[in-house]
Amino acid sequence: MKILNLIRYKNLIFIVLIQWLVFNSVITPILAKYGMQPFLPQFCFWLITLATVLIAAGGYVINDYFDLKIDRINRPEKVIIGEAISQKSAMSLYITLTSIGVLFGVIVSILLKNSTLGFIFVITAGMLWFYSSTYKRQFLIGNLIVAFCSALSLIVVLVAESTLITARCGDLLYQISALVVQELYYWVCGFAFFAFVLTFTREIVKDLEDIKGDREMECRTLPIVWGECKAKIVVTCLLVLTLVALLFVDINVTINLNLPNDRFTLSSFCRSGIIVLTTMMMFYLWYKKVENRYKMVSLFIKIMMVVGVSYMLIFNYLMAK
């Protein structure tokens, strides 16, 4: 169980769920609208997912490896490396997970004849290493890397599928394939944008949680460089940006597209949930003076991510209608 906690198995399950939904609830319905089926074989899709999960698991391990001293200050009860597993074993586990993950990524890129796909897996593994060893302690760079990797986990499936669409359709269907790929990128990159912003916000909140240990280790995180108050202002602005962007997209789609009436019922569910969560986050961030308030804000952001993911199911339903 300690090993599962070390690799953040719940987060890995969430990654699998997101990629499955991107492929089956966003990409597949859009292709169906144009009378097309996904070109990406199921075997290759699951190979991409497995590669993503293994690289992410390795990233969690190496993060805890380099954060050992900080974690002993901030959350000593959750320290695994050095307690349940030795540092040497942790490094071996990281190398194994990341190497197999990159290998699977390279294999699927060769099968699909897509060098960009292989590059994404290699560069992601590299970014996670440098994030944990160096960039995490620097101003904002580490936060941006984690947010970018989170967005890439959605886009990587699209990269694989869009390349196959262009290759299989050929010159005769070039205009149609270009239109399909454009719509796919519009929607998937839209979901990826919200994943980026919410992950970036959560990383700053985590820095607020860990300010004591980070200051002890001379890290240059946003709360330490700018101060706790200004960091909370940044978090507030990001949350408001997310809320406004989500509502804008939702209302714009409702007005401009010919969608069924039950669209309003489904939309109001997500809309209300996001508004309530944002309100609660603001309350805990500024007014709830309890020791674990930042932990609660982080939890609410996770719930907001789940609500955002559920919109993919709504999108699938609407496209089917």
C-alpha positions, 0 to 999 in steps of 0.5 A: 500500500505504501508503494501505491501511495508513493506513485499516487495511484488515485491520480494515475487512475484519474489520468486513465479516466481523462484520456479515455474520456478525451478519446471516447467522449470528445474525439469519437463523437466529433468524428462521428459527426462527420461520418468517420470512425477513430483511426487510432487502434485501441491497442495503440490508445492503451499503449499511450495511456500506459506510457503516460501513467508510467511516466507520471508514476515515475515523476511522483517517485522522483519528486518525493525523492528530492523533496525528502527533507521538505516533506519531513518538515511539512508532512512527516506522517506521509513520508515513505522514502527513507521509511517504508522504502529506501532511497536507493530502491526509490531511485531504482523504481523511478528509473524502471517506471520512467524507462518503460514508460518512455519505451512504450511511448517510443514504440507507439510513435514508431507504430504510428509513424509519428515522431512528435508523439515520441518526442512528447513522451521523452520531453515530458520525462525530462521535464519531470526530472528537472522539475523535481531536481531543480525547477520546483525550487525556482520562481513559478517555473516548476508550477508551469511545468507541472501544469503543462504536463497536465495539459499534455496528458490530454493533448497526446491522444489528440496528436496521435489521432489527428496525424492518422486522420491527415494521413488516411484521408489523403489529398482528396479529402484534405478539406474535410480532414482539415476541418475535422482536425481543427474542430478536434483541436478546438475542443481538446485544447479547450479542455487542456487549457482548463486543466492547465489553469486549474493545475497551475492554481493547485500548485500555487495552493500547495506552495502555500501549504508547504511554505514552512518547509520551502522557506527552510530549504530556501526555495523561491516559490511564489508565496515566499518571493511575493508573500502569502497575501499576494500569492492568495490574490494570484490564486483568486485571479486564476479561480475567477479566470477559470470561472469566467472562461467556463461560463463564457464557453458554456453560454456561447455554445448554448446560444450559437449551436442548435442543441437540445433543450435538456442542454440547459439542465445539464449545463446548469448542473455543471455551472452551479457546481463550479460556482459553489466550489469557487465560492467555497474556495474563496471563503476558505482562502480568505476568511476561514482561519483554520490550520488546514484551509489551504488543504481544503482549497486544494481539495476543492480544486480537485473536485472542480477538476472532476466537475470539468471532466464530467462535462466531457460526458455531457459533450458526448451526450449532446453530440449523440443527440 
